[in-house]
Amino acid sequence: MLCMAFFNIDEGREHMPLVQLPYTSLAVENLPITEVREMVSVAKLNNHKLNIIGFLCANSKYFLQSLEGDKSSVDSLYQKILQNRLHHSLVIRQCSEIEFPTFKDWSMGAVLDMERHRSIVEKYGDNEKFEPSMLSPVERLGLLTEFSKLRKAIV
Ligand SMILES: Cc1cc2nc3c(=O)[nH]c(=O)nc-3n(C[C@H](O)[C@H](O)[C@H](O)COP(=O)(O)O)c2cc1C
């Protein structure tokens, strides 16, 4: 019985822990929003194939994304994201094992117009502007979770 908790019997391979990895980054100057939208469309397909859930909030200056999935897939995707020229100064804010995904309805959800949602942004942290590096881990997750429920706002 103990083995069943650690091995996926159906697929005959070791069960990988599910992790949640939120990170923040700074957008390049004059961020080309059309490229961000294209990146999100490609990411939807990639994440679906890899069984990864990504939820992204962004404005013209900052990105905040949470990646959820098995540890090795999340690690290798993060390496690709790290190299993307649309942003820099990435900081991993946490890396926790989770039992269930938080953003399970999305392969890649994204809110790219944070300014339109000031009433939500000001609920998290002291700043009325979206500046994810200034938030606590709980505030970051709260903000992402609230946006993930705003279906109409998603690109
Ligand atoms: C803020 C940000 C978030 C990204 N999130 C994802 C993601 O969740 N999934 C994904 O496949 N690519 C994501 N990308 C794009 C990757 O960096 C990369 O361009 C993409 O995975 C395609 O890589 P490939 O051409 O080597 O397959 C993101 C890029 C940025 C700037």
PDBQT file of the ligand as one rigid body, heavy atoms in Angstrom, charges set to zero:
ROOT
HETATM    1  C1  LIG A 201       6.676  36.312 -18.527  1.00  0.00    +0.000 C 
HETATM    2  C2  LIG A 201       6.799  35.104 -19.431  1.00  0.00    +0.000 A 
HETATM    3  C3  LIG A 201       6.069  33.950 -19.132  1.00  0.00    +0.000 A 
HETATM    4  C4  LIG A 201       6.161  32.824 -19.957  1.00  0.00    +0.000 A 
HETATM    5  N1  LIG A 201       5.430  31.721 -19.630  1.00  0.00    +0.000 NA
HETATM    6  C5  LIG A 201       5.492  30.636 -20.423  1.00  0.00    +0.000 A 
HETATM    7  C6  LIG A 201       4.733  29.475 -20.112  1.00  0.00    +0.000 A 
HETATM    8  O1  LIG A 201       4.003  29.394 -19.128  1.00  0.00    +0.000 OA
HETATM    9  N2  LIG A 201       4.833  28.414 -20.973  1.00  0.00    +0.000 N 
HETATM   10  C7  LIG A 201       5.612  28.443 -22.091  1.00  0.00    +0.000 A 
HETATM   11  O2  LIG A 201       5.658  27.449 -22.825  1.00  0.00    +0.000 OA
HETATM   12  N3  LIG A 201       6.338  29.528 -22.399  1.00  0.00    +0.000 NA
HETATM   13  C8  LIG A 201       6.298  30.617 -21.596  1.00  0.00    +0.000 A 
HETATM   14  N4  LIG A 201       7.031  31.730 -21.925  1.00  0.00    +0.000 N 
HETATM   15  C9  LIG A 201       7.805  31.723 -23.190  1.00  0.00    +0.000 C 
HETATM   16  C10 LIG A 201       9.117  30.946 -23.081  1.00  0.00    +0.000 C 
HETATM   17  O3  LIG A 201      10.131  31.797 -22.614  1.00  0.00    +0.000 OA
HETATM   18  C11 LIG A 201       9.510  30.379 -24.469  1.00  0.00    +0.000 C 
HETATM   19  O4  LIG A 201       9.578  31.427 -25.389  1.00  0.00    +0.000 OA
HETATM   20  C12 LIG A 201       8.518  29.333 -24.964  1.00  0.00    +0.000 C 
HETATM   21  O5  LIG A 201       8.401  28.304 -24.003  1.00  0.00    +0.000 OA
HETATM   22  C13 LIG A 201       8.942  28.716 -26.316  1.00  0.00    +0.000 C 
HETATM   23  O6  LIG A 201      10.188  28.135 -26.195  1.00  0.00    +0.000 OA
HETATM   24  P1  LIG A 201      10.778  27.199 -27.378  1.00  0.00    +0.000 P 
HETATM   25  O7  LIG A 201      10.667  28.019 -28.615  1.00  0.00    +0.000 OA
HETATM   26  O8  LIG A 201      12.188  26.934 -26.966  1.00  0.00    +0.000 OA
HETATM   27  O9  LIG A 201       9.914  25.981 -27.393  1.00  0.00    +0.000 OA
HETATM   28  C14 LIG A 201       6.990  32.859 -21.109  1.00  0.00    +0.000 A 
HETATM   29  C15 LIG A 201       7.725  34.015 -21.389  1.00  0.00    +0.000 A 
HETATM   30  C16 LIG A 201       7.636  35.127 -20.572  1.00  0.00    +0.000 A 
HETATM   31  C17 LIG A 201       8.404  36.363 -20.886  1.00  0.00    +0.000 C 
ENDROOT
TORSDOF 0
